[in-house]
C-alpha cells in the first residue's frame, strides 16, 4: 500500500503537537514546537501554498521560536506539567 | 469509511485543534497555554489551506507569455484557489503579534509573582 507523503507528514505533525504539550522542560517544548512549525511548512509547500510556507518558516518557526526563547530566558524553564 | 480516508486532512485538522484547545484549558503552565494557542491557530490555517487545495496537479501557474487577448489562458481546474492563501498570510502575521503580546504579559506576571504556574498565582492573589 502506497501511503501518501502528506499523510506521513501529518502523523509527524500530530506527534510533535502532542509532544510539545506533554514535555516537562519548557525549552524542549519550544524546540518541539519549532519542529512542528517546520513540518507544517513542509506540508503547505507540498499542498501548493508556497507563499504561506515561506511566511510560516520565517515568521512563525523563526521569529516565534526566538520570542519564546527570549521569554524563557527572562523567566524560568521549569514547569510542573 | 471512504469519506474518512478521502478527507484525512480535515480529521488531522480537528485532532490538532482539539490538542491545542486541551492545552489552553487544562494545562497549568502559561507557556504551555501559549503553545496550545499556537497549535490551535496553525490548525485553522491548515483547514483553510486544505480548502484551497485541488487534486489532480493544480498549481499556481506563472504565465510568462500571456497577452491581453486571452491567448495562453489556462483552465480554472489548473488553478489552486489563491484567496485562502492570502487570508492565511495575514493570519500568520496576526499569530506572531498575539504571541508577542502573550509572552510580554507572561513576563510581567513572572516579575510580579515569580512563578509561571496558574494555581500558584491564584493562591497568591487570594
N, CA and C atoms of all chains as a GROMACS GRO file, in nm:
protein
  621
    1UNK      N    1   0.085  -0.120   0.000
    1UNK     CA    2   0.000   0.000   0.000
    1UNK      C    3   0.087   0.124   0.000
    2UNK      N    4   0.057   0.214  -0.088
    2UNK     CA    5   0.138   0.335  -0.103
    2UNK      C    6   0.079   0.446  -0.016
    3UNK      N    7   0.148   0.473   0.094
    3UNK     CA    8   0.100   0.579   0.183
    3UNK      C    9   0.141   0.713   0.126
    4UNK      N   10   0.048   0.810   0.112
    4UNK     CA   11   0.087   0.940   0.058
    4UNK      C   12   0.178   1.017   0.151
    5UNK      N   13   0.259   1.102   0.088
    5UNK     CA   14   0.363   1.174   0.162
    5UNK      C   15   0.304   1.266   0.267
    6UNK      N   16   0.193   1.332   0.232
    6UNK     CA   17   0.140   1.429   0.327
    6UNK      C   18   0.071   1.360   0.445
    7UNK      N   19   0.030   1.234   0.427
    7UNK     CA   20  -0.025   1.162   0.542
    7UNK      C   21   0.085   1.134   0.645
    8UNK      N   22   0.204   1.095   0.595
    8UNK     CA   23   0.318   1.074   0.686
    8UNK      C   24   0.352   1.204   0.758
    9UNK      N   25   0.354   1.315   0.681
    9UNK     CA   26   0.383   1.445   0.742
    9UNK      C   27   0.282   1.480   0.849
   10UNK      N   28   0.155   1.449   0.823
   10UNK     CA   29   0.052   1.485   0.921
   10UNK      C   30   0.064   1.402   1.047
   11UNK      N   31   0.104   1.275   1.033
   11UNK     CA   32   0.126   1.193   1.153
   11UNK      C   33   0.241   1.251   1.235
   12UNK      N   34   0.348   1.293   1.166
   12UNK     CA   35   0.459   1.359   1.237
   12UNK      C   36   0.410   1.486   1.308
   13UNK      N   37   0.322   1.561   1.242
   13UNK     CA   38   0.272   1.687   1.299
   13UNK      C   39   0.194   1.660   1.427
   14UNK      N   40   0.108   1.557   1.423
   14UNK     CA   41   0.029   1.527   1.543
   14UNK      C   42   0.120   1.480   1.656
   15UNK      N   43   0.221   1.398   1.622
   15UNK     CA   44   0.315   1.352   1.725
   15UNK      C   45   0.388   1.471   1.786
   16UNK      N   46   0.432   1.565   1.701
   16UNK     CA   47   0.503   1.682   1.753
   16UNK      C   48   0.412   1.768   1.840
   17UNK      N   49   0.284   1.781   1.801
   17UNK     CA   50   0.193   1.863   1.881
   17UNK      C   51   0.169   1.801   2.018
   18UNK      N   52   0.150   1.668   2.021
   18UNK     CA   53   0.129   1.602   2.150
   18UNK      C   54   0.255   1.612   2.235
   19UNK      N   55   0.372   1.594   2.172
   19UNK     CA   56   0.497   1.602   2.248
   19UNK      C   57   0.520   1.742   2.303
   20UNK      N   58   0.482   1.844   2.225
   20UNK     CA   59   0.509   1.982   2.269
   20UNK      C   60   0.428   2.019   2.391
   21UNK      N   61   0.310   1.959   2.409
   21UNK     CA   62   0.232   1.995   2.528
   21UNK      C   63   0.251   1.897   2.641
   22UNK      N   64   0.327   1.788   2.622
   22UNK     CA   65   0.348   1.694   2.732
   22UNK      C   66   0.487   1.702   2.794
   23UNK      N   67   0.585   1.757   2.720
   23UNK     CA   68   0.722   1.761   2.772
   23UNK      C   69   0.727   1.856   2.891
   24UNK      N   70   0.800   1.814   2.998
   24UNK     CA   71   0.804   1.897   3.119
   24UNK      C   72   0.896   2.018   3.104
   25UNK      N   73   1.008   2.000   3.034
   25UNK     CA   74   1.102   2.110   3.016
   25UNK      C   75   1.049   2.207   2.911
   26UNK      N   76   1.040   2.335   2.948
   26UNK     CA   77   0.976   2.430   2.856
   26UNK      C   78   1.061   2.460   2.734
   27UNK      N   79   1.194   2.460   2.751
   27UNK     CA   80   1.280   2.485   2.634
   27UNK      C   81   1.266   2.372   2.532
   28UNK      N   82   1.257   2.247   2.580
   28UNK     CA   83   1.234   2.135   2.489
   28UNK      C   84   1.099   2.148   2.420
   29UNK      N   85   0.998   2.193   2.495
   29UNK     CA   86   0.865   2.210   2.435
   29UNK      C   87   0.869   2.314   2.323
   30UNK      N   88   0.942   2.423   2.346
   30UNK     CA   89   0.951   2.527   2.242
   30UNK      C   90   1.026   2.475   2.120
   31UNK      N   91   1.131   2.395   2.144
   31UNK     CA   92   1.205   2.338   2.030
   31UNK      C   93   1.116   2.243   1.950
   32UNK      N   94   1.037   2.161   2.021
   32UNK     CA   95   0.947   2.069   1.950
   32UNK      C   96   0.840   2.149   1.875
   33UNK      N   97   0.800   2.263   1.930
   33UNK     CA   98   0.704   2.347   1.859
   33UNK      C   99   0.765   2.404   1.730
   34UNK      N  100   0.895   2.436   1.735
   34UNK     CA  101   0.963   2.479   1.612
   34UNK      C  102   0.966   2.369   1.508
   35UNK      N  103   0.993   2.245   1.552
   35UNK     CA  104   0.990   2.132   1.459
   35UNK      C  105   0.851   2.113   1.401
   36UNK      N  106   0.749   2.131   1.485
   36UNK     CA  107   0.609   2.124   1.440
   36UNK      C  108   0.583   2.227   1.331
   37UNK      N  109   0.632   2.351   1.353
   37UNK     CA  110   0.610   2.455   1.253
   37UNK      C  111   0.678   2.421   1.121
   38UNK      N  112   0.798   2.361   1.129
   38UNK     CA  113   0.867   2.328   1.004
   38UNK      C  114   0.798   2.213   0.931
   39UNK      N  115   0.746   2.115   1.007
   39UNK     CA  116   0.670   2.008   0.940
   39UNK      C  117   0.545   2.065   0.873
   40UNK      N  118   0.478   2.157   0.942
   40UNK     CA  119   0.359   2.220   0.887
   40UNK      C  120   0.394   2.296   0.759
   41UNK      N  121   0.508   2.365   0.762
   41UNK     CA  122   0.552   2.441   0.647
   41UNK      C  123   0.584   2.351   0.529
   42UNK      N  124   0.645   2.234   0.557
   42UNK     CA  125   0.670   2.135   0.451
   42UNK      C  126   0.538   2.089   0.389
   43UNK      N  127   0.438   2.068   0.474
   43UNK     CA  128   0.313   2.018   0.420
   43UNK      C  129   0.242   2.123   0.335
   44UNK      N  130   0.254   2.251   0.374
   44UNK     CA  131   0.191   2.353   0.291
   44UNK      C  132   0.263   2.371   0.159
   45UNK      N  133   0.396   2.357   0.160
   45UNK     CA  134   0.469   2.363   0.034
   45UNK      C  135   0.428   2.246  -0.055
   46UNK      N  136   0.400   2.131   0.006
   46UNK     CA  137   0.358   2.015  -0.072
   46UNK      C  138   0.215   2.034  -0.124
   47UNK      N  139   0.133   2.111  -0.054
   47UNK     CA  140  -0.004   2.134  -0.099
   47UNK      C  141  -0.016   2.252  -0.193
   48UNK      N  142   0.094   2.314  -0.234
   48UNK     CA  143   0.089   2.420  -0.333
   48UNK      C  144   0.085   2.559  -0.277
   49UNK      N  145   0.080   2.573  -0.144
   49UNK     CA  146   0.075   2.707  -0.085
   49UNK      C  147   0.216   2.750  -0.048
   50UNK      N  148   0.296   2.783  -0.150
   50UNK     CA  149   0.438   2.809  -0.125
   50UNK      C  150   0.457   2.939  -0.049
   51UNK      N  151   0.373   3.040  -0.077
   51UNK     CA  152   0.388   3.168  -0.007
   51UNK      C  153   0.358   3.154   0.142
   52UNK      N  154   0.255   3.077   0.172
   52UNK     CA  155   0.222   3.053   0.314
   52UNK      C  156   0.334   2.974   0.381
   53UNK      N  157   0.393   2.880   0.308
   53UNK     CA  158   0.501   2.800   0.365
   53UNK      C  159   0.622   2.887   0.396
   54UNK      N  160   0.657   2.979   0.305
   54UNK     CA  161   0.770   3.069   0.330
   54UNK      C  162   0.743   3.156   0.451
   55UNK      N  163   0.622   3.212   0.458
   55UNK     CA  164   0.591   3.301   0.570
   55UNK      C  165   0.592   3.224   0.702
   56UNK      N  166   0.539   3.101   0.700
   56UNK     CA  167   0.539   3.021   0.822
   56UNK      C  168   0.682   2.990   0.865
   57UNK      N  169   0.767   2.952   0.769
   57UNK     CA  170   0.904   2.914   0.806
   57UNK      C  171   0.981   3.032   0.862
   58UNK      N  172   0.964   3.150   0.803
   58UNK     CA  173   1.042   3.265   0.851
   58UNK      C  174   0.980   3.327   0.974
   59UNK      N  175   0.849   3.349   0.972
   59UNK     CA  176   0.786   3.426   1.079
   59UNK      C  177   0.754   3.338   1.200
   60UNK      N  178   0.682   3.228   1.177
   60UNK     CA  179   0.635   3.150   1.292
   60UNK      C  180   0.745   3.063   1.350
   61UNK      N  181   0.815   2.988   1.262
   61UNK     CA  182   0.919   2.900   1.314
   61UNK      C  183   1.044   2.978   1.353
   62UNK      N  184   1.072   3.088   1.285
   62UNK     CA  185   1.192   3.166   1.318
   62UNK      C  186   1.168   3.263   1.430
   63UNK      N  187   1.088   3.367   1.401
   63UNK     CA  188   1.069   3.474   1.498
   63UNK      C  189   0.992   3.424   1.620
   64UNK      N  190   0.895   3.334   1.598
   64UNK     CA  191   0.818   3.282   1.711
   64UNK      C  192   0.904   3.207   1.810
   65UNK      N  193   0.994   3.121   1.757
   65UNK     CA  194   1.084   3.048   1.846
   65UNK      C  195   1.179   3.141   1.918
   66UNK      N  196   1.227   3.244   1.848
   66UNK     CA  197   1.317   3.340   1.913
   66UNK      C  198   1.246   3.414   2.024
   67UNK      N  199   1.120   3.454   1.999
   67UNK     CA  200   1.041   3.522   2.104
   67UNK      C  201   1.020   3.431   2.224
   68UNK      N  202   0.989   3.303   2.197
   68UNK     CA  203   0.969   3.208   2.307
   68UNK      C  204   1.096   3.194   2.390
   69UNK      N  205   1.210   3.178   2.321
   69UNK     CA  206   1.336   3.157   2.394
   69UNK      C  207   1.373   3.282   2.472
   70UNK      N  208   1.348   3.400   2.415
   70UNK     CA  209   1.375   3.524   2.488
   70UNK      C  210   1.288   3.534   2.613
   71UNK      N  211   1.161   3.495   2.601
   71UNK     CA  212   1.073   3.498   2.718
   71UNK      C  213   1.117   3.396   2.822
   72UNK      N  214   1.164   3.278   2.777
   72UNK     CA  215   1.209   3.177   2.873
   72UNK      C  216   1.338   3.219   2.942
   73UNK      N  217   1.423   3.297   2.873
   73UNK     CA  218   1.544   3.345   2.939
   73UNK      C  219   1.510   3.448   3.046
   74UNK      N  220   1.403   3.525   3.025
   74UNK     CA  221   1.362   3.621   3.127
   74UNK      C  222   1.295   3.554   3.245
   75UNK      N  223   1.233   3.437   3.221
   75UNK     CA  224   1.158   3.371   3.327
   75UNK      C  225   1.229   3.242   3.367
   76UNK      N  226   1.158   3.132   3.370
   76UNK     CA  227   1.218   3.004   3.407
   76UNK      C  228   1.180   2.900   3.304
   77UNK      N  229   1.259   2.789   3.298
   77UNK     CA  230   1.225   2.684   3.203
   77UNK      C  231   1.166   2.562   3.272
   78UNK      N  232   1.142   2.571   3.400
   78UNK     CA  233   1.079   2.459   3.471
   78UNK      C  234   0.927   2.471   3.466
   79UNK      N  235   0.862   2.356   3.456
   79UNK     CA  236   0.716   2.357   3.464
   79UNK      C  237   0.671   2.230   3.534
   80UNK      N  238   0.552   2.236   3.589
   80UNK     CA  239   0.503   2.120   3.666
   80UNK      C  240   0.429   2.020   3.579
   81UNK      N  241   0.372   2.066   3.469
   81UNK     CA  242   0.301   1.970   3.385
   81UNK      C  243   0.352   1.972   3.243
   82UNK      N  244  -1.645   0.492   0.547
   82UNK     CA  245  -1.501   0.460   0.552
   82UNK      C  246  -1.426   0.536   0.442
   83UNK      N  247  -1.486   0.538   0.326
   83UNK     CA  248  -1.424   0.610   0.215
   83UNK      C  249  -1.417   0.759   0.244
   84UNK      N  250  -1.521   0.809   0.310
   84UNK     CA  251  -1.525   0.951   0.348
   84UNK      C  252  -1.412   0.985   0.443
   85UNK      N  253  -1.386   0.895   0.539
   85UNK     CA  254  -1.280   0.920   0.637
   85UNK      C  255  -1.144   0.922   0.569
   86UNK      N  256  -1.122   0.828   0.477
   86UNK     CA  257  -0.989   0.819   0.415
   86UNK      C  258  -0.967   0.934   0.317
   87UNK      N  259  -1.072   0.970   0.243
   87UNK     CA  260  -1.053   1.071   0.139
   87UNK      C  261  -1.031   1.210   0.196
   88UNK      N  262  -1.083   1.235   0.316
   88UNK     CA  263  -1.075   1.370   0.373
   88UNK      C  264  -0.984   1.373   0.495
   89UNK      N  265  -0.872   1.298   0.492
   89UNK     CA  266  -0.795   1.285   0.616
   89UNK      C  267  -0.734   1.416   0.660
   90UNK      N  268  -0.714   1.512   0.568
   90UNK     CA  269  -0.666   1.644   0.608
   90UNK      C  270  -0.754   1.705   0.716
   91UNK      N  271  -0.884   1.690   0.697
   91UNK     CA  272  -0.978   1.754   0.789
   91UNK      C  273  -0.978   1.685   0.924
   92UNK      N  274  -0.958   1.552   0.924
   92UNK     CA  275  -0.952   1.481   1.052
   92UNK      C  276  -0.828   1.522   1.130
   93UNK      N  277  -0.717   1.536   1.058
   93UNK     CA  278  -0.594   1.577   1.126
   93UNK      C  279  -0.612   1.719   1.181
   94UNK      N  280  -0.681   1.803   1.102
   94UNK     CA  281  -0.702   1.940   1.149
   94UNK      C  282  -0.788   1.943   1.274
   95UNK      N  283  -0.891   1.856   1.279
   95UNK     CA  284  -0.973   1.852   1.400
   95UNK      C  285  -0.892   1.800   1.519
   96UNK      N  286  -0.806   1.701   1.495
   96UNK     CA  287  -0.723   1.648   1.603
   96UNK      C  288  -0.628   1.754   1.658
   97UNK      N  289  -0.565   1.830   1.567
   97UNK     CA  290  -0.473   1.935   1.611
   97UNK      C  291  -0.547   2.044   1.689
   98UNK      N  292  -0.666   2.077   1.641
   98UNK     CA  293  -0.745   2.180   1.709
   98UNK      C  294  -0.781   2.137   1.850
   99UNK      N  295  -0.817   2.008   1.865
   99UNK     CA  296  -0.852   1.959   1.998
   99UNK      C  297  -0.730   1.953   2.088
  100UNK      N  298  -0.614   1.918   2.032
  100UNK     CA  299  -0.490   1.917   2.113
  100UNK      C  300  -0.460   2.057   2.165
  101UNK      N  301  -0.470   2.156   2.076
  101UNK     CA  302  -0.443   2.293   2.118
  101UNK      C  303  -0.544   2.343   2.219
  102UNK      N  304  -0.669   2.307   2.199
  102UNK     CA  305  -0.775   2.352   2.289
  102UNK      C  306  -0.758   2.289   2.428
  103UNK      N  307  -0.720   2.160   2.429
  103UNK     CA  308  -0.693   2.092   2.556
  103UNK      C  309  -0.578   2.160   2.629
  104UNK      N  310  -0.473   2.196   2.555
  104UNK     CA  311  -0.358   2.261   2.620
  104UNK      C  312  -0.397   2.397   2.674
  105UNK      N  313  -0.483   2.470   2.602
  105UNK     CA  314  -0.524   2.602   2.650
  105UNK      C  315  -0.608   2.590   2.776
  106UNK      N  316  -0.691   2.487   2.787
  106UNK     CA  317  -0.780   2.477   2.901
  106UNK      C  318  -0.713   2.407   3.018
  107UNK      N  319  -0.654   2.290   2.994
  107UNK     CA  320  -0.620   2.200   3.105
  107UNK      C  321  -0.477   2.219   3.156
  108UNK      N  322  -0.388   2.276   3.076
  108UNK     CA  323  -0.251   2.287   3.123
  108UNK      C  324  -0.240   2.399   3.226
  109UNK      N  325  -0.150   2.382   3.318
  109UNK     CA  326  -0.138   2.476   3.429
  109UNK      C  327  -0.034   2.584   3.404
  110UNK      N  328   0.060   2.556   3.316
  110UNK     CA  329   0.170   2.648   3.290
  110UNK      C  330   0.132   2.746   3.180
  111UNK      N  331   0.171   2.872   3.196
  111UNK     CA  332   0.128   2.972   3.097
  111UNK      C  333   0.196   2.954   2.962
  112UNK      N  334   0.323   2.913   2.963
  112UNK     CA  335   0.391   2.890   2.836
  112UNK      C  336   0.325   2.774   2.761
  113UNK      N  337   0.281   2.671   2.838
  113UNK     CA  338   0.210   2.560   2.774
  113UNK      C  339   0.078   2.608   2.714
  114UNK      N  340   0.012   2.700   2.781
  114UNK     CA  341  -0.113   2.755   2.726
  114UNK      C  342  -0.086   2.830   2.596
  115UNK      N  343   0.025   2.905   2.593
  115UNK     CA  344   0.057   2.980   2.471
  115UNK      C  345   0.093   2.884   2.358
  116UNK      N  346   0.164   2.774   2.392
  116UNK     CA  347   0.195   2.673   2.290
  116UNK      C  348   0.066   2.613   2.235
  117UNK      N  349  -0.031   2.588   2.323
  117UNK     CA  350  -0.160   2.537   2.278
  117UNK      C  351  -0.232   2.634   2.187
  118UNK      N  352  -0.223   2.764   2.218
  118UNK     CA  353  -0.284   2.865   2.133
  118UNK      C  354  -0.220   2.866   1.994
  119UNK      N  355  -0.087   2.850   1.992
  119UNK     CA  356  -0.014   2.844   1.865
  119UNK      C  357  -0.060   2.725   1.782
  120UNK      N  358  -0.074   2.609   1.846
  120UNK     CA  359  -0.118   2.488   1.774
  120UNK      C  360  -0.260   2.507   1.721
  121UNK      N  361  -0.345   2.568   1.800
  121UNK     CA  362  -0.484   2.594   1.759
  121UNK      C  363  -0.487   2.681   1.633
  122UNK      N  364  -0.409   2.791   1.635
  122UNK     CA  365  -0.410   2.881   1.520
  122UNK      C  366  -0.354   2.812   1.396
  123UNK      N  367  -0.250   2.731   1.414
  123UNK     CA  368  -0.192   2.661   1.300
  123UNK      C  369  -0.291   2.560   1.242
  124UNK      N  370  -0.372   2.499   1.330
  124UNK     CA  371  -0.473   2.405   1.281
  124UNK      C  372  -0.575   2.475   1.193
  125UNK      N  373  -0.614   2.596   1.232
  125UNK     CA  374  -0.711   2.670   1.150
  125UNK      C  375  -0.649   2.707   1.015
  126UNK      N  376  -0.521   2.744   1.015
  126UNK     CA  377  -0.455   2.775   0.888
  126UNK      C  378  -0.450   2.651   0.800
  127UNK      N  379  -0.424   2.534   0.864
  127UNK     CA  380  -0.424   2.408   0.787
  127UNK      C  381  -0.561   2.383   0.724
  128UNK      N  382  -0.668   2.414   0.796
  128UNK     CA  383  -0.803   2.397   0.742
  128UNK      C  384  -0.824   2.483   0.618
  129UNK      N  385  -0.780   2.610   0.624
  129UNK     CA  386  -0.802   2.698   0.508
  129UNK      C  387  -0.719   2.654   0.388
  130UNK      N  388  -0.593   2.612   0.412
  130UNK     CA  389  -0.511   2.566   0.301
  130UNK      C  390  -0.570   2.439   0.240
  131UNK      N  391  -0.630   2.353   0.324
  131UNK     CA  392  -0.694   2.233   0.271
  131UNK      C  393  -0.816   2.267   0.187
  132UNK      N  394  -0.886   2.375   0.222
  132UNK     CA  395  -0.998   2.419   0.138
  132UNK      C  396  -0.949   2.458   0.000
  133UNK      N  397  -0.834   2.529  -0.004
  133UNK     CA  398  -0.785   2.580  -0.131
  133UNK      C  399  -0.730   2.471  -0.221
  134UNK      N  400  -0.692   2.358  -0.164
  134UNK     CA  401  -0.619   2.257  -0.241
  134UNK      C  402  -0.711   2.184  -0.338
  135UNK      N  403  -0.657   2.155  -0.459
  135UNK     CA  404  -0.731   2.074  -0.556
  135UNK      C  405  -0.646   1.955  -0.593
  136UNK      N  406  -0.708   1.840  -0.606
  136UNK     CA  407  -0.634   1.722  -0.652
  136UNK      C  408  -0.619   1.726  -0.803
  137UNK      N  409  -0.522   1.653  -0.856
  137UNK     CA  410  -0.507   1.643  -1.000
  137UNK      C  411  -0.410   1.743  -1.059
  138UNK      N  412  -0.303   1.776  -0.988
  138UNK     CA  413  -0.196   1.854  -1.046
  138UNK      C  414  -0.224   2.001  -1.064
  139UNK      N  415  -0.313   2.057  -0.984
  139UNK     CA  416  -0.336   2.201  -0.992
  139UNK      C  417  -0.221   2.275  -0.924
  140UNK      N  418  -0.177   2.387  -0.984
  140UNK     CA  419  -0.068   2.466  -0.927
  140UNK      C  420  -0.108   2.612  -0.925
  141UNK      N  421  -0.013   2.696  -0.882
  141UNK     CA  422  -0.027   2.839  -0.903
  141UNK      C  423   0.063   2.874  -1.020
  142UNK      N  424   0.009   2.881  -1.142
  142UNK     CA  425   0.095   2.892  -1.260
  142UNK      C  426   0.153   3.032  -1.276
  143UNK      N  427   0.273   3.038  -1.330
  143UNK     CA  428   0.335   3.166  -1.364
  143UNK      C  429   0.328   3.179  -1.516
  144UNK      N  430   0.251   3.276  -1.565
  144UNK     CA  431   0.233   3.292  -1.709
  144UNK      C  432   0.338   3.389  -1.760
  145UNK      N  433   0.426   3.341  -1.848
  145UNK     CA  434   0.533   3.428  -1.897
  145UNK      C  435   0.497   3.491  -2.030
  146UNK      N  436   0.416   3.421  -2.112
  146UNK     CA  437   0.390   3.474  -2.246
  146UNK      C  438   0.242   3.496  -2.272
  147UNK      N  439   0.164   3.523  -2.168
  147UNK     CA  440   0.022   3.551  -2.191
  147UNK      C  441   0.005   3.696  -2.235
  148UNK      N  442  -0.088   3.720  -2.322
  148UNK     CA  443  -0.113   3.858  -2.366
  148UNK      C  444  -0.254   3.899  -2.328
  149UNK      N  445  -0.291   4.020  -2.365
  149UNK     CA  446  -0.417   4.077  -2.321
  149UNK      C  447  -0.537   4.019  -2.395
  150UNK      N  448  -0.516   3.943  -2.502
  150UNK     CA  449  -0.628   3.896  -2.581
  150UNK      C  450  -0.676   3.760  -2.537
  151UNK      N  451  -0.627   3.710  -2.428
  151UNK     CA  452  -0.677   3.584  -2.378
  151UNK      C  453  -0.606   3.463  -2.432
  152UNK      N  454  -0.500   3.480  -2.508
  152UNK     CA  455  -0.423   3.365  -2.552
  152UNK      C  456  -0.344   3.309  -2.434
  153UNK      N  457  -0.318   3.180  -2.442
  153UNK     CA  458  -0.247   3.105  -2.338
  153UNK      C  459  -0.321   3.109  -2.205
  154UNK      N  460  -0.449   3.142  -2.207
  154UNK     CA  461  -0.524   3.134  -2.083
  154UNK      C  462  -0.544   2.988  -2.047
  155UNK      N  463  -0.531   2.956  -1.919
  155UNK     CA  464  -0.544   2.817  -1.879
  155UNK      C  465  -0.675   2.798  -1.806
  156UNK      N  466  -0.717   2.675  -1.796
  156UNK     CA  467  -0.850   2.645  -1.742
  156UNK      C  468  -0.851   2.661  -1.590
  157UNK      N  469  -0.972   2.677  -1.538
  157UNK     CA  470  -0.989   2.704  -1.396
  157UNK      C  471  -0.944   2.585  -1.312
  158UNK      N  472  -0.960   2.464  -1.364
  158UNK     CA  473  -0.926   2.344  -1.287
  158UNK      C  474  -0.776   2.333  -1.262
  159UNK      N  475  -0.694   2.412  -1.335
  159UNK     CA  476  -0.550   2.406  -1.312
  159UNK      C  477  -0.503   2.505  -1.208
  160UNK      N  478  -0.592   2.590  -1.160
  160UNK     CA  479  -0.554   2.686  -1.056
  160UNK      C  480  -0.587   2.632  -0.919
  161UNK      N  481  -0.496   2.651  -0.823
  161UNK     CA  482  -0.533   2.640  -0.682
  161UNK      C  483  -0.594   2.774  -0.643
  162UNK      N  484  -0.700   2.770  -0.564
  162UNK     CA  485  -0.766   2.894  -0.523
  162UNK      C  486  -0.671   2.977  -0.436
  163UNK      N  487  -0.630   3.095  -0.481
  163UNK     CA  488  -0.530   3.170  -0.404
  163UNK      C  489  -0.587   3.257  -0.294
  164UNK      N  490  -0.718   3.271  -0.285
  164UNK     CA  491  -0.775   3.360  -0.183
  164UNK      C  492  -0.751   3.312  -0.040
  165UNK      N  493  -0.770   3.182  -0.007
  165UNK     CA  494  -0.737   3.138   0.130
  165UNK      C  495  -0.589   3.152   0.163
  166UNK      N  496  -0.502   3.140   0.063
  166UNK     CA  497  -0.359   3.160   0.088
  166UNK      C  498  -0.332   3.302   0.139
  167UNK      N  499  -0.394   3.398   0.071
  167UNK     CA  500  -0.370   3.538   0.108
  167UNK      C  501  -0.427   3.567   0.246
  168UNK      N  502  -0.548   3.512   0.273
  168UNK     CA  503  -0.606   3.530   0.406
  168UNK      C  504  -0.516   3.472   0.513
  169UNK      N  505  -0.456   3.356   0.485
  169UNK     CA  506  -0.375   3.290   0.587
  169UNK      C  507  -0.239   3.354   0.604
  170UNK      N  508  -0.189   3.425   0.500
  170UNK     CA  509  -0.068   3.506   0.519
  170UNK      C  510  -0.093   3.610   0.628
  171UNK      N  511  -0.208   3.676   0.621
  171UNK     CA  512  -0.243   3.772   0.724
  171UNK      C  513  -0.256   3.705   0.860
  172UNK      N  514  -0.316   3.584   0.860
  172UNK     CA  515  -0.338   3.515   0.988
  172UNK      C  516  -0.207   3.477   1.054
  173UNK      N  517  -0.104   3.442   0.974
  173UNK     CA  518   0.025   3.407   1.034
  173UNK      C  519   0.088   3.529   1.101
  174UNK      N  520   0.076   3.644   1.037
  174UNK     CA  521   0.133   3.766   1.096
  174UNK      C  522   0.059   3.802   1.226
  175UNK      N  523  -0.075   3.787   1.223
  175UNK     CA  524  -0.153   3.812   1.344
  175UNK      C  525  -0.115   3.713   1.454
  176UNK      N  526  -0.084   3.588   1.414
  176UNK     CA  527  -0.043   3.485   1.510
  176UNK      C  528   0.083   3.527   1.584
  177UNK      N  529   0.182   3.579   1.511
  177UNK     CA  530   0.305   3.622   1.577
  177UNK      C  531   0.280   3.744   1.665
  178UNK      N  532   0.190   3.833   1.623
  178UNK     CA  533   0.160   3.951   1.705
  178UNK      C  534   0.095   3.910   1.837
  179UNK      N  535  -0.003   3.818   1.832
  179UNK     CA  536  -0.065   3.772   1.957
  179UNK      C  537   0.034   3.697   2.044
  180UNK      N  538   0.127   3.623   1.979
  180UNK     CA  539   0.230   3.553   2.056
  180UNK      C  540   0.318   3.650   2.132
  181UNK      N  541   0.356   3.760   2.065
  181UNK     CA  542   0.440   3.859   2.132
  181UNK      C  543   0.370   3.924   2.249
  182UNK      N  544   0.243   3.960   2.231
  182UNK     CA  545   0.168   4.023   2.341
  182UNK      C  546   0.151   3.926   2.457
  183UNK      N  547   0.121   3.799   2.426
  183UNK     CA  548   0.101   3.700   2.532
  183UNK      C  549   0.230   3.677   2.610
  184UNK      N  550   0.342   3.669   2.539
  184UNK     CA  551   0.469   3.648   2.609
  184UNK      C  552   0.506   3.769   2.694
  185UNK      N  553   0.474   3.889   2.645
  185UNK     CA  554   0.502   4.008   2.726
  185UNK      C  555   0.421   4.006   2.855
  186UNK      N  556   0.293   3.965   2.845
  186UNK     CA  557   0.209   3.957   2.966
  186UNK      C  558   0.265   3.852   3.062
  187UNK      N  559   0.311   3.738   3.007
  187UNK     CA  560   0.366   3.633   3.093
  187UNK      C  561   0.492   3.681   3.165
  188UNK      N  562   0.577   3.757   3.093
  188UNK     CA  563   0.699   3.807   3.156
  188UNK      C  564   0.664   3.905   3.269
  189UNK      N  565   0.564   3.991   3.247
  189UNK     CA  566   0.524   4.083   3.354
  189UNK      C  567   0.469   4.008   3.475
  190UNK      N  568   0.391   3.902   3.450
  190UNK     CA  569   0.339   3.824   3.562
  190UNK      C  570   0.450   3.753   3.636
  191UNK      N  571   0.551   3.705   3.563
  191UNK     CA  572   0.663   3.639   3.632
  191UNK      C  573   0.740   3.738   3.717
  192UNK      N  574   0.754   3.861   3.670
  192UNK     CA  575   0.827   3.960   3.751
  192UNK      C  576   0.751   3.993   3.879
  193UNK      N  577   0.619   3.987   3.874
  193UNK     CA  578   0.542   4.020   3.994
  193UNK      C  579   0.528   3.902   4.089
  194UNK      N  580   0.503   3.781   4.036
  194UNK     CA  581   0.469   3.668   4.122
  194UNK      C  582   0.579   3.562   4.130
  195UNK      N  583   0.682   3.571   4.047
  195UNK     CA  584   0.795   3.477   4.045
  195UNK      C  585   0.752   3.332   4.023
  196UNK      N  586   0.651   3.313   3.944
  196UNK     CA  587   0.615   3.177   3.903
  196UNK      C  588   0.539   3.184   3.771
  197UNK      N  589   0.536   3.070   3.701
  197UNK     CA  590   0.460   3.063   3.576
  197UNK      C  591   0.337   2.976   3.588
  198UNK      N  592   0.316   2.917   3.707
  198UNK     CA  593   0.203   2.826   3.723
  198UNK      C  594   0.077   2.904   3.761
  199UNK      N  595  -0.034   2.861   3.701
  199UNK     CA  596  -0.157   2.936   3.721
  199UNK      C  597  -0.211   2.921   3.863
  200UNK      N  598  -0.203   2.799   3.920
  200UNK     CA  599  -0.263   2.778   4.052
  200UNK      C  600  -0.186   2.852   4.161
  201UNK      N  601  -0.052   2.859   4.147
  201UNK     CA  602   0.025   2.932   4.247
  201UNK      C  603  -0.007   3.081   4.243
  202UNK      N  604  -0.025   3.134   4.122
  202UNK     CA  605  -0.059   3.276   4.110
  202UNK      C  606  -0.197   3.303   4.170
  203UNK      N  607  -0.292   3.212   4.145
  203UNK     CA  608  -0.427   3.230   4.201
  203UNK      C  609  -0.423   3.223   4.353
  204UNK      N  610  -0.336   3.132   4.407
  204UNK     CA  611  -0.324   3.120   4.553
  204UNK      C  612  -0.266   3.249   4.612
  205UNK      N  613  -0.172   3.308   4.536
  205UNK     CA  614  -0.108   3.428   4.588
  205UNK      C  615  -0.200   3.550   4.581
  206UNK      N  616  -0.289   3.550   4.484
  206UNK     CA  617  -0.380   3.664   4.470
  206UNK      C  618  -0.481   3.666   4.584
  207UNK      N  619  -0.527   3.546   4.624
  207UNK     CA  620  -0.633   3.541   4.726
  207UNK      C  621  -0.585   3.589   4.863
   0.00000   0.00000   0.00000
